[in-house]
Structures are given as C-alpha cells and as structure tokens.
Amino acid sequence: MGLLRSASGEISALGARSTAGRSHENALIVRDSRVSAQHAAFAWDGHHWTVRDLGSRNGTFVDGRRVGHGERVVLQLGSSLWLAGPDLAWTLTDAGPPRACACSETEVVAADGDLMLLPDATTAEVAVFRESDGLWRVEEDGDLRVVRDGETVTAAGRAWVLRLPTGVASTPTVGVDAPPELVFRVSSDEEYVEMDLTTGGQTHRLKARSFLYLLLTLARLANEPDADGWIDREELARMLRIESKTVDVHIHRARAAMADVGEGLAARLIERRVGTRQLRLGLAVRAIATC
C-alpha cells in the first residue's frame, strides 16, 4: 500500500485517489500556514504512485525538484515529498498498490483480504470488514454499523483513520458450488472443542481455539427446533460465564480464522441484527458430535 512517513515518524496511508493539504478533508493533513487547504493530489496509475500540485502557492517538490503546473510526477520507493518546504518532508516508505488499512499516528494495520482487526489480531477490540454488498462495516462493543473511507474508529485508546476502497467485496475463492458447512466435535466433559469447516470440497480443521466454545453454543442455538438462532450478546455472555467484551474478542478472532480459510467467510461467520445487540451463527451446521 502507499505509505508516507514524516521525519517525526507520523504515518499517512494513501487511497487510490487522495489529497494532501491543510484542510481536515485531506488524507495527508499538514497543519502549516505555508500549506494550501488542498495542496497536492495522489493517484495510483496501476503501476506507480503519482503526485501533482493543485495550484498551491508554495509548491510541491519531489526529491528537491518542484512539480510543474499540470505535471504528474512518479513517486519511487524512498522518494522525498515536500509540501511548501524541506522542513515539511514526507518519504514514500511503501510503494505498493492501494489496500484497505487503518492508521494511527505511528502505526498501520493492513487488511487481511476484507478484514481488519484493531489494534491487532491478538488483542482485537474492533473488527472492520467488507460484506458482499460492497459496504464496509465496523463491529465494536456489540454493535455493527457502516463505515466509509476516511472515518475514524477508536481501539486501544487510539484513533485509527480508515482507508477503505469502494466497490464490490471480494468473491469467495472457495465454497462457490456448495454453501460452507460446520461440524463440531465436543468432549463429553465439554472441555475440548474442535470444528471442521467444509467449503469448496475441502475440509479445514480448527482445534482447541479459545473461540470455538462460543461458536458451538451459537450452533446449538441454531439447531434447536423452531429456533432462529438469535441471541442477545449479554445473554450469550451470561451463558458462557464471560464478560460481554470477551464475546466480541472471541468473535473477532473467529473472523480472523475464517479469513485465513477463504475470502468472504469472515463477514459471513456471524450475523448481527441491526439496531439490537442480537447475533447468530451465519454458516450452516451439519452436525454436532460428542467424542
């Protein structure tokens, strides 16, 4: 992904088309009176990042050379970009193509397919993922809402700016011919749970993961006669004898495991009922066996 880093260590990620300037509407915000409200524009041409000046008063410079009027200059890995002067320099530290990511002031978390866990997969507090309708959603504190490029979410006490490409979500690379199915195996004392996910003719086994008992509980609810599988988040927490926030942590980690198996599965694993704290398992359960 395109990443710019300042001399002080501040990081800014570039979208496919983004701007730099003094205004808060820019992807790269530089609060200095010498910088114009909209100073320069970046674009991905399919091979390289380019920059052009937007008629700024004090100019845009690449590796010390001023960008001419109407000129597009290619940024190479390591290129130095000045806005107005060399003391406002940024370096292109990643020249890769646009990619969904979340940026704090000094850290970037890139999406794994269509899923981001913040602040990281181990201590996930917030999940951001794209569903089949092409919209990105954030899952935090038991709620689900739509988010758009440039919005900010909070995780681990830090603000994270989201850089989100638009368009249709990734088509699952597995499971196209037959819907994914889950098989659970649980020990008689319920101390051990493992799960098989069958999709696209392949079976993937998950063993002894912290989130599996939560998924097993949702599977049992879904398989009850005349039940629709929905349960309130707080009620689920009471059933599992865990805190509500731990429910979210387990769900975030389960989504990450699904993302490792196939694109599109992370978003489908858990369904949320909009405007409520209710959730249910989103994948079909073929069997629950005691072993």
C-alpha positions in Angstrom: 0.0 0.0 0.0 1.1 3.6 -0.4 2.6 4.9 2.9 4.2 8.2 3.6 6.2 8.8 6.8 7.4 12.1 8.2 10.7 12.8 9.9 8.9 12.6 13.3 7.5 9.2 12.5 3.9 10.1 11.7 2.4 7.8 9.0 -0.2 8.5 6.4 -1.7 5.9 4.0 -2.8 6.8 0.5 -6.1 5.8 -1.1 -6.4 5.2 -4.8 -7.1 8.9 -5.1 -6.3 11.2 -2.2 -5.1 14.7 -1.4 -2.7 16.5 0.9 -3.2 19.9 2.4 -4.1 21.9 5.5 -7.8 21.0 5.5 -9.1 18.2 7.6 -10.7 16.7 4.4 -7.3 15.6 3.1 -5.8 12.1 3.6 -2.5 13.7 4.4 -3.1 16.7 6.7 -0.3 19.2 7.2 -1.3 22.0 9.6 1.1 24.7 8.5 0.2 28.1 7.2 2.5 27.7 4.2 0.5 24.7 3.0 -2.7 25.3 0.9 -6.0 23.9 2.0 -5.8 21.4 -0.8 -2.1 21.4 -1.8 -1.4 18.2 -3.8 -3.2 15.1 -5.2 -2.0 11.5 -5.3 -3.2 8.7 -7.6 -2.4 5.1 -8.3 -1.9 4.6 -12.1 -1.9 0.8 -11.9 1.9 0.6 -11.6 3.1 3.6 -9.6 2.0 6.4 -7.2 2.0 9.8 -8.8 1.6 13.3 -7.4 0.5 16.6 -8.9 0.4 20.1 -7.5 -3.1 21.6 -7.1 -2.0 25.2 -7.8 -0.5 25.7 -4.3 1.2 29.0 -3.5 4.4 27.5 -2.2 4.7 24.4 -4.4 5.1 20.7 -4.2 8.6 19.1 -4.5 9.7 15.6 -5.3 13.3 14.8 -4.4 14.1 18.6 -4.3 12.5 19.4 -7.7 9.4 21.5 -7.9 6.4 19.8 -9.6 5.4 21.8 -12.7 1.9 23.1 -13.4 -0.2 20.3 -14.7 2.7 17.8 -14.3 2.3 14.3 -12.8 5.4 13.1 -11.1 6.0 9.4 -10.3 6.9 8.6 -6.7 9.5 5.9 -6.3 10.1 3.9 -3.1 12.2 6.3 -0.9 11.1 9.5 -2.8 11.1 12.6 -0.7 7.9 14.7 -0.9 7.9 18.3 0.3 4.9 20.4 0.8 6.0 24.1 0.7 9.5 23.4 2.1 12.1 20.8 3.0 11.1 21.0 6.7 7.7 19.6 5.7 9.1 16.5 4.1 7.5 13.0 3.8 9.1 9.9 2.5 7.3 7.2 0.5 8.2 4.1 2.6 5.8 1.6 0.8 5.1 1.9 -2.9 2.6 -0.9 -3.2 -0.9 -0.6 -4.6 -3.9 0.7 -2.6 -5.1 -1.6 0.1 -7.6 -1.3 2.9 -5.9 -0.3 6.1 -6.3 1.6 9.4 -3.7 4.2 10.5 -3.0 5.6 13.9 -0.4 8.4 14.1 2.6 5.9 14.1 1.2 2.5 13.1 -0.7 1.0 10.2 -2.8 -2.2 10.2 -3.4 -3.6 6.7 -6.5 -5.6 5.8 -6.2 -9.4 5.5 -8.4 -9.8 2.5 -11.6 -7.9 3.5 -10.9 -8.0 7.3 -9.0 -5.7 9.7 -8.7 -6.4 13.5 -7.7 -3.4 15.7 -5.3 -2.8 17.3 -4.1 -6.3 16.2 -5.4 -9.9 15.9 -4.2 -10.9 19.4 -5.9 -8.0 21.4 -8.7 -7.3 18.9 -11.3 -4.8 20.2 -12.7 -3.7 16.8 -13.3 -5.6 13.6 -13.7 -3.8 10.2 -14.8 -5.9 7.3 -16.4 -5.7 3.8 -19.6 -7.6 3.1 -21.0 -8.9 -0.2 -22.9 -5.6 -0.8 -19.5 -3.8 -1.1 -20.1 -1.8 2.1 -17.5 -1.8 4.9 -18.8 -2.3 8.4 -17.3 -1.9 11.9 -18.1 -4.3 14.7 -17.4 -2.8 18.1 -18.9 -3.2 21.6 -21.6 -5.4 20.3 -22.8 -3.0 17.6 -22.5 -3.1 13.8 -22.5 0.0 11.6 -21.5 1.0 8.1 -18.2 3.0 7.8 -16.7 4.8 4.9 -13.3 5.9 3.7 -11.7 8.5 6.0 -13.8 7.8 9.1 -12.1 7.3 12.4 -12.6 4.5 14.9 -11.1 4.0 18.4 -9.3 0.9 19.6 -6.8 0.5 22.4 -7.3 4.2 23.3 -6.0 5.3 19.9 -7.8 6.9 17.0 -7.5 5.0 13.7 -8.3 6.6 10.4 -9.8 4.1 7.9 -8.6 3.9 4.3 -11.2 1.8 2.5 -11.5 1.1 -1.2 -15.0 1.1 -2.6 -16.7 -1.4 -4.8 -17.9 -5.0 -4.6 -16.3 -7.2 -1.9 -14.0 -10.0 -2.8 -15.8 -13.0 -4.2 -15.1 -16.1 -2.0 -12.4 -18.2 -3.6 -13.8 -21.3 -2.1 -17.3 -22.6 -1.4 -18.9 -21.3 -4.6 -20.6 -24.6 -5.6 -21.9 -25.5 -2.2 -22.5 -23.4 0.9 -19.9 -23.8 3.7 -20.8 -26.2 6.5 -19.6 -26.6 10.0 -19.1 -29.8 12.0 -18.4 -29.6 15.7 -16.9 -32.3 17.9 -17.0 -31.8 21.7 -15.7 -34.0 24.5 -18.2 -35.4 27.0 -17.0 -33.1 29.7 -17.2 -30.1 27.2 -13.6 -29.2 28.0 -12.4 -29.7 24.4 -14.0 -28.5 21.1 -12.8 -28.7 17.6 -14.5 -27.6 14.4 -14.4 -28.7 10.7 -15.2 -26.2 8.0 -16.1 -27.8 4.7 -16.1 -25.4 1.7 -15.3 -25.9 -1.9 -14.8 -29.6 -1.4 -12.1 -29.0 1.1 -12.3 -29.5 4.9 -10.3 -27.3 7.3 -10.0 -28.3 10.9 -9.7 -25.9 13.8 -8.6 -27.4 17.1 -8.5 -26.0 20.6 -9.2 -22.4 19.8 -10.5 -20.1 22.6 -13.5 -19.0 20.4 -14.7 -22.5 19.5 -17.0 -23.0 22.5 -18.7 -19.7 21.7 -19.3 -20.9 18.1 -20.5 -24.3 19.4 -23.0 -22.5 21.7 -24.3 -20.5 18.7 -24.5 -23.7 16.7 -26.6 -25.4 19.3 -29.0 -22.4 19.4 -29.3 -22.5 15.6 -30.1 -26.3 15.7 -32.8 -26.0 18.3 -36.3 -27.0 16.9 -38.3 -24.0 15.7 -35.5 -21.6 16.7 -34.0 -18.9 14.6 -30.6 -18.9 16.4 -30.7 -15.2 17.5 -29.4 -14.4 21.0 -28.7 -11.2 22.8 -25.0 -10.5 23.3 -25.3 -10.1 27.1 -27.4 -13.2 27.4 -24.7 -15.2 25.5 -22.0 -13.8 27.8 -24.0 -15.0 30.8 -24.4 -18.5 29.3 -20.7 -18.7 28.7 -19.8 -17.0 32.0 -17.6 -14.4 30.4 -17.8 -10.6 30.0 -19.6 -9.0 27.1 -16.4 -7.6 25.7 -14.9 -11.1 25.7 -17.7 -12.2 23.5 -16.5 -9.6 21.0 -12.9 -10.7 21.3 -13.9 -14.3 20.5 -15.9 -13.2 17.5 -13.1 -11.1 16.2 -10.6 -14.0 16.5 -13.1 -16.4 14.9 -13.5 -14.0 12.0 -9.7 -13.9 11.6 -9.5 -17.7 11.5 -12.2 -17.7 8.8 -10.3 -15.1 6.8 -7.3 -17.5 6.7 -9.5 -20.2 5.2 -11.2 -18.3 2.4 -12.2 -14.8 1.2 -15.7 -13.7 2.2 -16.1 -16.2 5.1 -15.1 -13.7 7.8 -18.0 -11.5 7.1 -20.5 -14.4 6.9 -19.5 -16.2 10.0 -21.6 -14.1 12.5 -24.7 -12.2 11.6 -25.7 -9.1 13.6 -29.3 -7.8 13.8 -29.1 -4.1 13.1 -30.3 -1.8 15.9 -30.0 -4.6 18.5 -27.3 -6.5 20.4 -28.5 -9.8 18.9 -26.3 -12.1 16.9 -26.3 -15.6 15.5 -24.2 -18.0 13.6 -24.2 -17.2 9.9 -22.9 -20.6 8.5 -24.8 -23.8 8.3 -24.2 -26.5 10.9 -24.1 -30.1 9.5 -23.5 -31.9 12.8 -22.6 -31.6 16.5 -21.0 -34.8 17.8 -19.8 -35.9 21.2 -16.5 -37.7 21.3 
